[in-house]
């Protein structure tokens, strides 16, 4: 709004302050210096947009030479425009927008820089310009994430680890990211469940949700209270399916906050002792069950040297009593 008024205001459309004439206000003592008229502004804008108009980079000039030199050094149009503004802050004749440079490259009548410098004038090497339109999928994704249950909404009993049945989950990816294993860690006992996923199944949120639900439903009801996950797409899109099948609410950690799932992150590090990042992940459930069993029977310092299996059994007996 301010740029519009500043660009198309004029002295001719100024007006007097009526309060000044009646002695009821300080006023400005006569005609305003500048004024704005929408009709006049529209006419001036239409005249300035009228074509044909000689493009700035279509004629030989120091500005054109500077742009060509930048392109020959494989600078991007944005870098060229920014550097020219930095080197010539007071000389508008040596400043140009990156959009003008792009038009001089892609539109033959706007400068012909592609014919002068060749098809590889830009890093992309495209013969046509690709217009970046708003990412509707990205907008839908943000709206979907806004509806997630945030970790701040978890019950207070989750934080003190006194009540079993609250889990943290994540995916461990294979070397080429074409395989994955889902890991579920119980917060109170550090008990681990590992779910083998078929190749590329981790890219299907419904497949991930169904596989997790099958394993969670094998647990007693006392061990099914909540699940905390990161912001991965596999659960962002699949949490409704998982919650419907298991009656577990899914809470999502804040972006870039792995410490909010510290139990799961720590256990994932232990799993890497058996499945280094440079090795392919097993696809058979029996193989991952063997690793989970080894970790569930390993004494843990944080549990007073109990094993996760012993601690979980102790918590279940206490809950039953």
Backbone bond lengths (Angstrom), bond angles and torsions (degrees), N, CA, C in turn:
res aa  C-N    CA-C-N  psi(-1)  N-CA   C-N-CA  omega(-1)  CA-C   N-CA-C  phi
1 X - - - 1.459 - - 1.530 110.53 -
2 X 1.339 117.03 -47.15 1.464 119.56 -179.03 1.526 111.16 -63.67
3 X 1.333 116.95 -39.54 1.464 119.20 179.15 1.527 111.08 -65.42
4 X 1.333 116.59 -37.84 1.462 120.59 179.13 1.534 110.73 -63.31
5 X 1.328 116.84 -46.42 1.465 120.37 -179.29 1.524 110.62 -65.72
6 X 1.347 115.87 -40.77 1.463 119.07 -178.77 1.522 111.99 -66.70
7 X 1.323 116.97 -32.90 1.456 120.34 -175.51 1.521 112.65 -78.59
8 X 1.340 117.48 -35.02 1.460 120.35 -171.63 1.531 113.56 -118.64
9 X 1.329 118.30 16.39 1.458 117.63 175.12 1.533 109.79 -80.24
10 X 1.322 115.91 166.10 1.460 119.28 -178.50 1.521 110.14 -156.46
11 X 1.347 115.73 158.06 1.456 121.49 178.87 1.529 110.77 -69.49
12 X 1.330 115.96 -32.20 1.467 120.19 -175.46 1.530 111.83 -64.56
13 X 1.346 117.03 -27.95 1.460 119.67 -177.08 1.524 112.43 -98.47
14 X 1.337 117.75 16.41 1.457 120.12 174.54 1.522 110.82 -70.56
15 X 1.329 117.19 165.09 1.460 120.60 -179.66 1.527 109.08 -144.14
16 X 1.349 113.87 159.21 1.454 119.99 -177.74 1.530 110.75 -82.82
17 X 1.317 114.35 157.30 1.452 120.83 175.90 1.520 108.41 -91.73
18 X 1.333 119.71 111.41 1.476 120.81 -176.40 1.512 112.63 -64.70
19 X 1.327 118.93 -27.83 1.457 120.83 -178.69 1.521 111.23 -67.13
20 X 1.320 117.03 -28.89 1.460 120.38 -178.25 1.528 110.84 -66.98
21 X 1.335 117.69 -39.27 1.466 120.83 -177.24 1.518 111.35 -67.82
22 X 1.330 117.02 -29.31 1.456 120.05 -177.11 1.530 111.92 -94.17
23 X 1.311 116.86 3.00 1.448 119.12 177.50 1.515 113.93 72.86
24 X 1.349 117.38 21.13 1.464 119.82 -177.53 1.519 112.77 -111.73
25 X 1.291 117.82 22.24 1.448 119.26 178.73 1.503 110.30 -174.99
26 X 1.294 117.42 157.31 1.466 119.08 -177.96 1.514 112.43 -65.17
27 X 1.345 117.30 -39.86 1.462 120.51 178.67 1.501 112.99 57.40
28 X 1.326 115.89 -169.26 1.452 122.41 178.60 1.523 111.52 -118.90
29 X 1.297 117.89 6.18 1.447 120.05 175.05 1.502 114.37 75.84
30 X 1.327 120.11 35.30 1.457 120.03 177.29 1.515 111.69 137.50
31 X 1.322 116.25 -136.02 1.456 121.24 -175.60 1.525 109.61 -82.72
32 X 1.330 115.34 137.50 1.458 118.87 173.18 1.515 109.61 -62.11
33 X 1.291 115.44 150.97 1.460 118.59 -177.25 1.525 111.16 -70.76
34 X 1.330 116.39 -39.34 1.457 120.36 -178.74 1.525 109.31 -131.47
35 X 1.327 115.32 156.34 1.452 121.13 175.64 1.516 110.02 -150.56
36 X 1.317 117.57 167.24 1.467 122.42 -177.13 1.510 109.50 -129.07
37 X 1.342 115.26 132.54 1.459 121.62 176.72 1.522 107.75 -127.53
38 X 1.329 117.24 121.02 1.470 121.29 -173.88 1.528 111.69 -61.91
39 X 1.337 118.07 -42.28 1.462 120.27 -179.16 1.513 112.34 -63.16
40 X 1.324 117.04 -43.94 1.461 120.83 178.46 1.521 111.10 -65.18
41 X 1.331 116.11 -40.19 1.467 119.74 179.50 1.520 110.98 -63.42
42 X 1.335 117.22 -40.16 1.464 120.48 179.39 1.529 110.78 -64.56
43 X 1.330 117.16 -41.63 1.464 120.27 179.93 1.527 110.93 -64.19
44 X 1.328 117.44 -41.37 1.461 120.21 179.95 1.527 111.05 -67.48
45 X 1.333 116.94 -38.44 1.466 119.51 179.09 1.519 110.86 -65.70
46 X 1.341 117.41 -40.01 1.467 121.06 178.60 1.525 110.75 -64.41
47 X 1.327 117.09 -39.02 1.466 120.14 179.70 1.529 110.97 -66.65
48 X 1.318 116.75 -38.86 1.460 119.85 -179.55 1.528 111.84 -70.82
49 X 1.324 117.01 -27.79 1.466 120.21 -179.58 1.525 112.90 -85.51
50 X 1.326 117.24 -7.20 1.463 120.56 -176.03 1.528 110.46 -66.45
51 X 1.321 116.54 140.08 1.464 123.73 179.76 1.527 109.20 -117.98
52 X 1.344 121.56 156.77 1.467 125.15 8.15 1.522 113.24 -77.04
53 X 1.323 113.74 147.94 1.455 120.88 179.94 1.518 107.52 -137.42
54 X 1.308 117.25 132.49 1.468 120.17 -175.18 1.525 110.31 -67.68
55 X 1.328 118.28 117.44 1.464 120.30 179.22 1.526 111.17 -64.68
56 X 1.306 117.20 148.57 1.459 121.55 -176.62 1.525 111.97 -65.38
57 X 1.340 116.82 -33.15 1.463 119.80 -176.16 1.520 112.02 -98.68
58 X 1.353 117.32 11.90 1.462 120.28 179.37 1.513 112.46 -89.49
59 X 1.326 117.88 -11.17 1.465 121.96 -178.97 1.519 109.03 -120.08
60 X 1.330 115.24 151.47 1.465 119.82 178.85 1.530 110.11 -63.80
61 X 1.309 115.16 132.11 1.461 121.01 -179.96 1.527 107.79 -166.65
62 X 1.322 118.11 161.90 1.476 119.70 175.38 1.521 112.56 -57.77
63 X 1.336 116.72 -33.34 1.466 119.51 178.09 1.520 110.96 -64.38
64 X 1.322 116.80 -45.75 1.470 120.24 178.88 1.517 110.32 -62.09
65 X 1.327 117.79 -41.27 1.464 120.50 179.65 1.533 110.88 -63.14
66 X 1.344 116.99 -39.19 1.466 119.96 179.64 1.523 111.30 -66.67
67 X 1.342 116.56 -39.41 1.464 120.05 178.65 1.527 110.42 -65.38
68 X 1.318 117.04 -44.23 1.469 120.89 179.85 1.525 110.55 -62.12
69 X 1.332 116.75 -41.45 1.462 119.97 179.07 1.529 110.89 -62.84
70 X 1.319 116.91 -40.11 1.459 119.95 177.84 1.516 112.28 -65.10
71 X 1.331 117.28 -41.17 1.460 120.77 178.69 1.524 111.01 -65.94
72 X 1.325 117.53 -36.35 1.461 120.18 178.01 1.523 111.83 -66.53
73 X 1.329 116.51 -26.09 1.459 120.54 175.21 1.527 112.09 -86.82
74 X 1.345 115.73 7.82 1.463 123.40 177.47 1.525 112.03 66.20
75 X 1.321 116.30 32.09 1.452 120.46 172.61 1.523 108.75 -79.92
76 X 1.323 116.38 147.71 1.461 121.52 174.63 1.521 109.15 -76.94
77 X 1.348 118.22 152.71 1.469 120.24 178.02 1.524 113.41 -53.59
78 X 1.324 117.65 -37.40 1.465 119.86 178.20 1.530 111.16 -63.93
79 X 1.336 116.67 -39.30 1.462 120.30 178.93 1.530 111.10 -67.46
80 X 1.331 115.61 -39.67 1.477 119.28 179.16 1.526 109.95 -63.68
81 X 1.338 117.05 -48.01 1.463 120.41 -178.10 1.528 110.88 -62.60
82 X 1.333 116.89 -42.14 1.452 119.51 179.37 1.514 113.25 -65.22
83 X 1.338 116.27 -39.75 1.459 119.54 179.98 1.532 111.62 -68.01
84 X 1.331 116.61 -38.78 1.461 119.36 178.63 1.528 111.12 -63.75
85 X 1.333 117.07 -39.45 1.468 119.19 177.63 1.525 110.71 -65.90
86 X 1.313 117.11 -35.21 1.468 119.86 179.96 1.529 111.23 -71.00
87 X 1.335 116.62 -41.59 1.463 119.94 -176.79 1.527 112.89 -78.32
88 X 1.339 117.34 -23.77 1.466 120.59 -176.51 1.528 110.01 -130.89
89 X 1.321 118.06 64.32 1.472 119.10 -174.67 1.514 113.88 -66.09
90 X 1.325 118.29 -24.95 1.465 121.36 -176.09 1.524 113.50 -107.43
91 X 1.321 117.00 3.89 1.470 120.65 -176.36 1.526 108.68 -119.51
92 X 1.331 117.12 96.48 1.459 121.26 -178.19 1.525 112.43 -66.85
93 X 1.335 116.97 -23.23 1.463 118.91 179.49 1.525 111.49 -69.07
94 X 1.337 117.69 -16.11 1.469 121.79 178.40 1.522 111.46 -108.78
95 X 1.318 116.22 23.26 1.463 121.08 177.21 1.519 109.25 -122.19
96 X 1.300 116.32 143.20 1.458 121.32 -178.48 1.524 107.97 -152.13
97 X 1.313 117.01 150.07 1.459 120.78 178.53 1.526 110.01 -83.81
98 X 1.319 115.80 156.29 1.471 119.34 178.89 1.523 110.83 -66.09
99 X 1.347 117.53 -28.75 1.454 120.15 178.46 1.526 111.05 -64.45
100 X 1.340 117.55 -38.67 1.467 120.97 177.31 1.523 110.70 -63.07
101 X 1.323 117.49 -38.46 1.465 120.96 178.74 1.524 110.17 -66.45
102 X 1.337 116.90 -42.87 1.464 119.67 178.15 1.532 110.72 -60.75
103 X 1.318 117.48 -42.23 1.453 119.89 179.47 1.522 111.17 -65.24
104 X 1.326 117.29 -36.51 1.464 120.07 178.04 1.522 111.53 -66.27
105 X 1.315 116.96 -23.15 1.467 121.12 179.26 1.523 110.81 -86.22
106 X 1.328 116.79 -46.47 1.457 120.26 -170.26 1.529 113.74 -93.97
107 X 1.323 118.29 -25.99 1.467 120.97 -179.13 1.528 108.03 -103.09
108 X 1.317 116.25 114.56 1.464 120.98 -172.29 1.532 112.09 -57.51
109 X 1.325 116.84 -38.16 1.461 119.57 -177.04 1.521 112.87 -79.25
110 X 1.334 118.42 -1.92 1.443 120.73 -175.44 1.518 113.40 -101.53
111 X 1.339 118.40 4.54 1.458 118.43 178.29 1.506 113.94 158.35
112 X 1.335 117.33 -28.71 1.455 120.71 176.21 1.518 114.67 65.85
113 X 1.333 118.27 31.01 1.464 119.68 -178.37 1.531 111.97 -70.25
114 X 1.333 117.48 -26.37 1.467 119.05 178.76 1.530 110.39 -67.00
115 X 1.341 117.01 -40.62 1.460 119.51 178.43 1.530 110.66 -66.31
116 X 1.305 117.10 -31.49 1.459 120.35 -178.38 1.525 112.67 -77.67
117 X 1.334 116.58 -39.99 1.468 120.97 -172.69 1.519 113.85 -104.36
118 X 1.337 118.63 -10.83 1.448 120.13 178.12 1.518 112.19 98.10
119 X 1.345 117.25 170.43 1.478 121.41 -174.90 1.521 113.51 -67.75
120 X 1.339 118.71 -23.34 1.461 121.06 -178.09 1.528 111.86 -94.37
121 X 1.336 116.32 32.81 1.449 119.57 -179.41 1.524 111.22 -63.40
122 X 1.342 117.21 -30.91 1.456 121.95 175.69 1.523 110.04 -114.14
123 X 1.322 115.28 159.27 1.454 120.42 -176.91 1.529 112.20 -59.89
124 X 1.345 117.22 -37.03 1.457 120.43 -177.30 1.524 112.28 -68.85
125 X 1.334 117.73 -30.92 1.448 121.08 -178.47 1.513 114.02 70.60
126 X 1.327 117.73 15.83 1.464 120.41 -177.76 1.528 110.56 -71.96
127 X 1.338 115.09 143.63 1.462 120.12 175.59 1.517 111.11 -83.11
128 X 1.332 116.69 -22.05 1.458 121.39 178.54 1.522 108.95 -127.40
129 X 1.293 113.97 153.32 1.455 118.69 -179.94 1.521 109.97 -82.37
130 X 1.322 116.15 138.79 1.459 122.36 177.02 1.518 107.70 -100.11
131 X 1.327 116.16 116.64 1.460 121.20 -179.73 1.524 108.31 -82.66
132 X 1.318 116.06 126.37 1.460 121.28 179.15 1.520 109.73 -85.40
133 X 1.314 115.12 104.07 1.456 119.86 178.39 1.534 109.77 -90.11
134 X 1.320 116.96 162.64 1.463 119.08 178.91 1.520 111.63 -54.57
135 X 1.306 116.19 136.41 1.450 122.23 -177.23 1.526 109.15 -81.43
136 X 1.328 114.86 97.24 1.456 118.08 -178.60 1.521 110.90 -63.90
137 X 1.342 116.14 -38.62 1.467 118.23 178.70 1.521 110.39 -61.88
138 X 1.338 116.17 -40.20 1.459 119.16 178.53 1.512 112.09 -65.13
139 X 1.340 117.16 -39.09 1.460 120.27 177.66 1.522 110.95 -64.67
140 X 1.345 116.13 -43.60 1.461 119.54 177.68 1.520 110.48 -62.29
141 X 1.337 115.68 -37.90 1.459 119.72 179.64 1.523 111.16 -63.65
142 X 1.333 117.34 -42.31 1.463 119.84 178.78 1.524 111.31 -64.98
143 X 1.341 116.46 -40.55 1.462 118.64 177.99 1.525 110.84 -63.87
144 X 1.341 116.18 -37.72 1.463 119.55 179.37 1.529 110.41 -64.73
145 X 1.343 116.56 -41.80 1.462 119.77 -179.43 1.527 111.31 -68.19
146 X 1.317 117.91 -29.84 1.460 120.10 179.48 1.525 111.83 -64.63
147 X 1.327 117.38 -22.45 1.459 121.16 -178.10 1.532 112.65 -92.60
148 X 1.321 118.69 1.52 1.452 121.32 -178.33 1.523 110.98 -74.98
149 X 1.333 115.29 153.76 1.459 120.77 173.15 1.523 108.37 -75.79
150 X 1.319 117.43 117.89 1.452 120.72 -177.87 1.518 110.57 -81.97
151 X 1.321 115.14 157.90 1.453 120.64 -177.13 1.522 111.53 -62.91
152 X 1.308 117.69 -26.07 1.464 120.79 179.06 1.522 112.23 -66.68
153 X 1.340 117.31 -15.56 1.461 120.92 -179.63 1.530 112.46 -91.22
154 X 1.329 118.00 0.03 1.467 119.83 179.86 1.532 110.75 -65.56
155 X 1.338 117.19 149.50 1.471 119.69 176.36 1.528 111.40 -62.23
156 X 1.333 115.80 153.77 1.466 120.51 -178.28 1.518 111.81 -63.47
157 X 1.332 118.12 -27.43 1.461 120.70 -177.83 1.523 112.62 -65.53
158 X 1.333 117.08 -18.30 1.464 119.58 179.65 1.523 109.99 -69.74
159 X 1.319 117.37 -38.64 1.464 120.85 -173.16 1.521 112.43 -68.60
160 X 1.342 118.33 -37.82 1.466 119.03 -175.09 1.526 113.56 -86.01
161 X 1.327 117.87 -3.76 1.467 122.91 175.28 1.528 113.11 61.07
162 X 1.308 117.94 18.75 1.468 119.73 -178.32 1.524 112.11 -79.13
163 X 1.318 117.19 -27.49 1.461 121.55 -176.70 1.525 108.80 -108.05
164 X 1.320 118.70 123.58 1.472 119.90 179.23 1.523 110.89 -74.53
165 X 1.324 115.06 162.22 1.453 120.39 175.23 1.513 114.74 109.95
166 X 1.334 117.06 1.38 1.464 120.71 177.01 1.526 108.13 -102.98
167 X 1.324 116.51 123.78 1.460 122.37 -170.84 1.528 110.90 -115.53
168 X 1.322 114.65 155.24 1.459 122.67 170.82 1.519 107.77 -121.77
169 X 1.333 116.58 139.63 1.458 120.16 -175.37 1.502 113.54 -134.90
170 X 1.348 114.17 159.77 1.463 121.02 179.18 1.520 107.61 -167.27
171 X 1.330 115.74 172.71 1.459 122.30 174.54 1.516 109.57 -110.94
172 X 1.342 116.28 138.29 1.460 122.74 169.08 1.518 106.89 -101.48
173 X 1.325 117.00 125.72 1.454 121.90 -174.52 1.517 110.80 -96.27
174 X 1.352 115.79 149.06 1.449 121.74 175.11 1.519 112.21 -75.45
175 X 1.334 115.51 177.31 1.466 120.61 -174.71 1.512 111.83 -60.04
176 X 1.324 118.58 -38.70 1.467 122.17 -179.08 1.521 112.17 -104.79
177 X 1.320 116.15 12.14 1.456 122.82 178.16 1.518 112.83 59.80
178 X 1.318 117.05 23.71 1.461 120.08 175.67 1.524 111.79 -101.32
179 X 1.325 117.25 -7.60 1.460 122.19 176.31 1.520 108.74 -130.08
180 X 1.328 115.69 157.30 1.460 119.77 -178.33 1.520 109.57 -155.34
181 X 1.323 114.63 157.85 1.458 122.76 174.00 1.521 107.06 -131.06
182 X 1.322 117.06 131.93 1.456 121.40 175.37 1.522 108.87 -87.17
183 X 1.324 115.99 134.97 1.464 121.33 178.69 1.518 108.74 -119.02
184 X 1.331 116.56 136.14 1.456 123.31 179.13 1.525 108.10 -127.07
185 X 1.320 117.50 121.25 1.464 122.90 -177.81 1.523 109.49 -116.95
186 X 1.323 116.39 126.93 1.462 121.38 177.87 1.528 108.51 -81.45
187 X 1.314 117.47 128.55 1.461 121.61 -169.94 1.524 113.81 -66.46
188 X 1.310 119.23 -39.36 1.462 120.91 -174.54 1.523 112.46 -75.74
189 X 1.322 117.21 -42.17 1.471 121.52 -174.23 1.519 113.76 -104.63
190 X 1.344 118.01 -10.80 1.470 123.44 -174.12 1.529 111.71 63.63
191 X 1.337 116.47 22.01 1.464 120.40 177.72 1.525 109.31 -68.98
192 X 1.317 116.31 141.19 1.466 122.07 -172.11 1.513 111.75 -116.09
193 X 1.326 115.14 134.68 1.463 123.00 166.67 1.514 107.94 -117.35
194 X 1.336 116.74 135.74 1.457 121.58 176.41 1.525 108.88 -121.63
195 X 1.321 115.80 134.76 1.459 121.86 -176.10 1.516 108.60 -120.41
196 X 1.322 116.58 114.39 1.460 120.76 177.57 1.529 109.35 -75.41
197 X 1.322 115.77 133.36 1.459 121.39 179.13 1.522 109.25 -112.68
198 X 1.330 118.21 137.31 1.470 119.71 176.25 1.523 110.87 -59.90
199 X 1.310 116.05 162.75 1.456 120.65 -178.80 1.522 111.01 -56.91
200 X 1.350 115.34 130.80 1.468 125.15 179.40 1.522 113.53 67.39
201 X 1.348 118.09 3.57 1.466 119.26 -179.88 1.515 111.41 -68.00
202 X 1.347 117.21 -24.81 1.463 119.38 -178.58 1.522 112.05 -67.50
203 X 1.333 117.26 -12.34 1.457 120.18 177.06 1.524 112.25 -87.37
204 X 1.319 116.78 -3.26 1.462 122.29 178.21 1.528 108.22 -111.08
205 X 1.343 118.76 103.45 1.466 120.43 -176.12 1.523 113.49 -56.90
206 X 1.317 117.17 -35.71 1.469 119.32 -178.66 1.527 110.40 -68.14
207 X 1.338 117.17 -38.70 1.463 120.19 178.28 1.528 110.98 -64.03
208 X 1.340 116.42 -41.03 1.460 120.03 178.15 1.526 110.21 -65.14
209 X 1.322 116.99 -45.79 1.462 120.42 -179.19 1.517 111.45 -61.48
210 X 1.334 117.83 -41.63 1.461 120.98 179.51 1.524 111.33 -65.79
211 X 1.337 117.16 -42.19 1.463 119.85 -179.73 1.529 111.24 -64.51
212 X 1.328 117.64 -41.37 1.463 120.64 177.78 1.522 111.26 -65.63
213 X 1.327 116.47 -40.84 1.461 120.03 -178.73 1.522 111.49 -63.25
214 X 1.323 117.65 -39.72 1.468 121.22 179.35 1.523 110.52 -58.77
215 X 1.328 117.51 -42.95 1.465 120.70 -178.23 1.528 111.51 -75.16
216 X 1.313 118.23 -38.04 1.461 119.28 -179.98 1.521 111.63 -67.47
217 X 1.317 117.98 -32.31 1.464 121.21 -179.20 1.520 112.78 -72.16
218 X 1.322 118.38 -11.27 1.467 120.84 174.75 1.527 111.52 -79.13
219 X 1.332 117.62 -11.23 1.462 121.99 -178.90 1.524 110.43 -88.77
220 X 1.338 117.43 154.47 1.470 119.53 174.25 1.525 111.54 -64.87
221 X 1.302 116.16 159.56 1.464 120.89 -176.30 1.525 111.17 -60.07
222 X 1.318 118.35 -33.08 1.464 121.65 -178.76 1.520 112.75 -64.24
223 X 1.323 116.75 -18.17 1.464 120.89 -179.58 1.522 112.19 -103.76
224 X 1.331 116.50 15.76 1.459 119.41 179.26 1.526 108.74 -125.56
225 X 1.348 115.51 87.35 1.456 120.03 -176.52 1.543 112.05 -117.30
226 X 1.315 117.41 -44.46 1.468 119.13 -179.94 1.519 109.38 -163.58
227 X 1.323 114.85 164.47 1.459 122.01 176.71 1.528 107.93 -136.20
228 X 1.335 115.84 133.42 1.469 121.68 175.40 1.516 108.26 -112.30
229 X 1.328 116.54 130.70 1.461 122.46 -175.75 1.528 108.66 -130.74
230 X 1.333 115.74 165.73 1.463 118.71 173.84 1.533 108.80 -84.01
231 X 1.337 116.72 -167.05 1.461 120.27 -176.09 1.521 112.89 -91.69
232 X 1.319 118.23 23.65 1.459 121.48 179.91 1.519 111.83 -63.88
233 X 1.339 115.59 147.09 1.462 120.39 -176.73 1.522 112.21 -63.82
234 X 1.345 116.75 -27.19 1.456 118.71 -176.47 1.524 111.64 -60.75
235 X 1.334 117.96 -32.49 1.468 120.00 179.32 1.520 112.28 -102.06
236 X 1.330 117.71 -25.85 1.469 119.91 175.01 1.517 110.14 -57.62
237 X 1.337 115.98 -40.51 1.463 120.35 -179.89 1.532 112.64 -90.30
238 X 1.329 117.45 -21.35 1.462 119.20 -173.05 1.508 115.41 -108.74
239 X 1.342 118.63 0.55 1.472 119.11 -174.18 1.525 112.27 -66.27
240 X 1.338 117.84 -32.69 1.466 119.75 179.96 1.523 110.53 -64.77
241 X 1.336 116.09 -42.28 1.468 119.99 177.67 1.523 110.86 -63.29
242 X 1.331 116.88 -43.11 1.465 121.17 179.95 1.531 111.09 -64.08
243 X 1.321 117.39 -46.18 1.463 120.54 -178.22 1.527 111.49 -66.09
244 X 1.319 117.40 -36.45 1.460 120.72 178.86 1.527 111.02 -64.18
245 X 1.334 117.08 -37.05 1.464 120.72 -177.66 1.524 112.73 -79.45
246 X 1.325 117.56 -31.46 1.474 120.55 -172.23 1.518 113.63 -112.52
247 X 1.332 118.16 -13.06 1.471 122.81 -174.58 1.526 111.83 63.52
248 X 1.332 118.06 24.23 1.456 122.95 176.07 1.522 109.41 -100.46
249 X 1.329 118.57 129.25 1.472 119.13 171.48 1.528 109.78 -73.33
250 X 1.322 115.88 144.73 1.465 121.56 178.59 1.519 107.88 -110.97
251 X 1.344 115.74 120.83 1.460 122.01 177.41 1.529 108.45 -103.94
252 X 1.327 115.96 145.05 1.457 120.68 -175.31 1.524 109.91 -114.92
253 X 1.336 115.11 130.56 1.455 121.41 178.13 1.527 109.78 -67.49
254 X 1.313 116.05 160.38 1.458 120.85 176.49 1.525 109.96 -67.39
255 X 1.326 118.36 153.56 1.469 120.46 179.35 1.532 111.54 -58.24
256 X 1.320 115.71 139.63 1.462 123.10 175.13 1.530 111.70 56.44
257 X 1.333 116.67 40.57 1.466 120.93 -179.12 1.527 109.86 -131.97
258 X 1.345 118.26 66.58 1.472 119.70 -177.39 1.517 113.46 -63.77
259 X 1.364 117.81 -23.06 1.456 119.29 -179.51 1.526 111.99 -66.50
260 X 1.324 117.85 -17.39 1.461 119.69 177.30 1.529 111.44 -73.87
261 X 1.307 116.96 -10.83 1.471 122.49 172.70 1.530 107.78 -123.79
262 X 1.318 115.54 50.38 1.459 120.18 -172.44 1.515 114.08 -60.86
263 X 1.339 117.43 -37.77 1.466 120.44 179.80 1.522 110.85 -60.94
264 X 1.323 115.84 -47.13 1.461 120.01 -179.24 1.525 112.23 -67.28
265 X 1.332 116.93 -39.97 1.459 120.12 179.05 1.524 111.18 -63.52
266 X 1.325 117.01 -40.57 1.462 120.64 179.07 1.520 111.24 -64.45
267 X 1.313 117.02 -43.80 1.467 120.30 -178.97 1.522 110.77 -69.61
268 X 1.326 117.98 -34.36 1.463 119.22 175.39 1.523 110.74 -60.89
269 X 1.316 116.44 -36.22 1.456 119.53 175.73 1.524 112.23 -64.43
270 X 1.332 117.35 -37.48 1.470 120.22 176.78 1.526 111.19 -67.61
271 X 1.328 116.22 -36.32 1.467 119.47 179.58 1.522 110.70 -62.72
272 X 1.335 117.05 -34.23 1.464 120.58 -178.84 1.528 112.32 -64.01
273 X 1.322 117.37 -15.26 1.471 119.55 173.22 1.520 110.40 -63.67
274 X 1.332 116.09 -32.28 1.461 121.06 -179.76 1.532 111.94 -98.27
275 X 1.305 116.13 -25.33 1.468 121.18 -178.38 1.523 109.20 -128.25
276 X 1.326 118.60 77.81 1.472 120.01 179.58 1.532 110.82 -59.06
277 X 1.321 115.01 156.69 1.466 120.27 -176.15 1.528 112.68 -63.81
278 X 1.314 117.51 -23.20 1.465 120.28 -177.46 1.524 113.04 -86.27
279 X 1.336 118.36 0.04 1.460 121.20 -176.85 1.523 110.29 -110.35
280 X 1.334 118.43 151.61 1.464 120.39 176.16 1.523 110.69 -69.98
281 X 1.320 116.15 151.24 1.458 120.89 -179.45 1.523 110.46 -86.67
282 X 1.332 117.84 143.94 1.470 119.80 177.76 1.518 110.96 -68.50
283 X 1.305 116.02 145.27 1.459 120.35 179.74 1.507 113.53 -101.51
284 X 1.350 117.72 -6.89 1.466 121.68 -178.67 1.523 109.63 -92.76
285 X 1.318 116.08 136.47 1.466 120.22 -179.84 1.520 111.33 -63.70
286 X 1.328 118.08 -33.64 1.469 120.77 -179.70 1.519 111.14 -61.94
287 X 1.315 117.50 -36.12 1.469 120.68 -179.32 1.521 111.41 -67.54
288 X 1.314 117.91 -42.82 1.462 119.43 -179.64 1.527 111.35 -75.28
289 X 1.347 117.13 -28.87 1.462 119.54 175.08 1.527 110.72 -63.39
290 X 1.317 116.44 -35.43 1.470 119.88 179.49 1.528 110.36 -64.27
291 X 1.323 117.07 -42.33 1.470 120.37 179.12 1.528 110.48 -66.65
292 X 1.343 116.84 -42.26 1.460 119.92 178.63 1.521 110.93 -62.30
293 X 1.323 117.31 -38.60 1.462 120.40 179.92 1.530 111.26 -65.56
294 X 1.342 116.50 -39.02 1.465 119.60 177.65 1.527 111.39 -61.69
295 X 1.320 116.73 -42.85 1.462 120.33 -178.76 1.523 112.11 -73.58
296 X 1.316 117.26 -33.00 1.462 119.89 179.78 1.526 112.39 -72.76
297 X 1.331 117.46 -14.38 1.464 121.10 177.68 1.523 111.11 -114.21
298 X 1.327 116.85 22.04 1.465 121.69 174.74 1.526 108.43 -99.94
299 X 1.357 118.89 126.78 1.473 120.23 178.97 1.528 110.78 -60.51
300 X 1.337 114.32 142.44 1.458 120.03 -178.71 1.522 110.04 -122.27
301 X 1.328 115.39 133.90 1.461 120.69 178.97 1.523 111.81 -59.72
302 X 1.328 116.87 -42.55 1.460 121.11 -177.57 1.517 112.34 -65.42
303 X 1.340 117.64 -16.43 1.469 122.02 178.65 1.524 111.85 -103.19
304 X 1.315 117.66 16.77 1.461 120.57 -176.94 1.519 111.79 66.90
305 X 1.332 115.59 34.17 1.462 125.01 179.46 1.528 112.86 68.40
306 X 1.312 116.78 15.19 1.454 119.01 165.78 1.523 109.27 -76.34
307 X 1.317 115.87 161.41 1.459 119.30 172.11 1.526 108.58 -90.08
308 X 1.331 118.49 157.17 1.467 119.78 176.68 1.520 112.88 -56.60
309 X 1.324 117.16 -37.34 1.465 119.43 179.28 1.523 110.90 -64.02
310 X 1.345 117.75 -42.77 1.460 120.95 178.18 1.526 111.61 -64.83
311 X 1.325 116.50 -42.10 1.454 120.58 -179.70 1.523 111.54 -65.16
312 X 1.306 117.62 -40.61 1.449 120.84 179.37 1.523 110.33 -64.86
313 X 1.322 117.05 -42.33 1.471 120.25 178.51 1.517 109.96 -62.80
314 X 1.338 117.38 -39.79 1.459 120.94 178.87 1.524 111.46 -62.97
315 X 1.305 116.98 -42.69 1.459 121.38 179.61 1.524 111.77 -66.50
316 X 1.315 116.67 -37.88 1.473 119.68 178.50 1.513 111.25 -66.39
317 X 1.332 117.48 -40.42 1.460 120.19 178.64 1.529 110.99 -65.08
318 X 1.349 115.77 -40.06 1.465 119.93 178.98 1.527 110.62 -65.61
319 X 1.322 116.91 -38.28 1.472 120.37 179.77 1.527 110.64 -68.34
320 X 1.333 116.36 -39.41 1.469 120.36 -179.21 1.523 111.50 -67.05
321 X 1.353 115.95 -33.93 1.466 119.46 -179.14 1.523 109.80 -71.98
